Amino acid sequence: MYFINGFASFGSLPRGRVAVLNSDGSADTTFAPSSGANGFVYSVATQFDHKVLVAGSFTSFNGTPRTRIARVNADGSVDSTFDPGTGANNLIDAMAVQNDGRVFIGGYFTSYNGTPRNRIARLNSDGSLDSTFDPGSGANDYIRCIAIQPDGKVLIVGEFDTINGIPRTSIARLNSDGSLDTSFDPGTSGNSTLYSAVVQPDGKILVCGNFTSFNGIARNRIVRLAANGGVDASFSPGTGPNSYVMALDLQADGQILITGGFTFY
């Protein structure tokens, strides 16, 4: 388990905003970054080779220049084979790793290593920009969550209301080349903030946030969508949680974990 954000230590151990925990909650002492990130870490992703991607608002990691994204070896040292160059020109808040090692990033940025990329980009496994993924004018505002579907399409959630000039409120799906997938249409979407989404094995999509309706249908802070973006009527949370849901995840048995500001459900 990776524990991230603004802390400088875990227990008595200096950890520079990134720590690894053992299954009993103790710190893994084999992962020991020296100075770590010099700014906030907002997102972390583990690769299949157990190297760790970290992203946020920092400009160096362990004293090595790394603008808002770095890859870290299992011992906490900087992986020099991943070099983002000048990196993102503003913070990165979301990441997702493809099976082939390429990495989606999302956030506030409008360029990556000097190339225009509005709030979403795909990187090659060495940290360079993947030019085969081109979202055009991209999202017109912040992206806070990215979820990759088994077919390679990618869901994005955030504060935007257009993607490449096409209306999409807070949630959209992109094809593997970065173009908008017009077969996914969430309509008017949620009536308030969307925070996160996760794709089920059957292709349905769970979405959470602070909304009380989705596309005009009552859904308190959690909703399940069909693959085309329509509300799945078979999933009904009733009155649901009494405050926002910030994040959710799926267990292996299909049950759903949620966390946020609520005090009852």
Buried (B, 14 or more C-beta within 10 A) or exposed (E): EBBBEEBEEBEEEBBBBBBBBEEEEEBBEEBBBEBBBBBBBBBBBEBEEEBBBBBBBBEBBBEBBBBBBBBBBBEBBBBEEBBBBEBBBBBBBBBBBBEEBBBBBBBBBBBBBEEBBBBBBBBBBEBBBBEEBBBEEBBBBBBBBBBBBEEEBBBBBBBBBBBBEEEBBBBBBBBBEBBBBEEBBBEEBBBEBBBBBBBBEEEBBBBBBBBBBBBEEBBBBBBBBBBEBBBBEEBEBEEBBEBBBBEBEBEEEEEBEBEBEBEEB
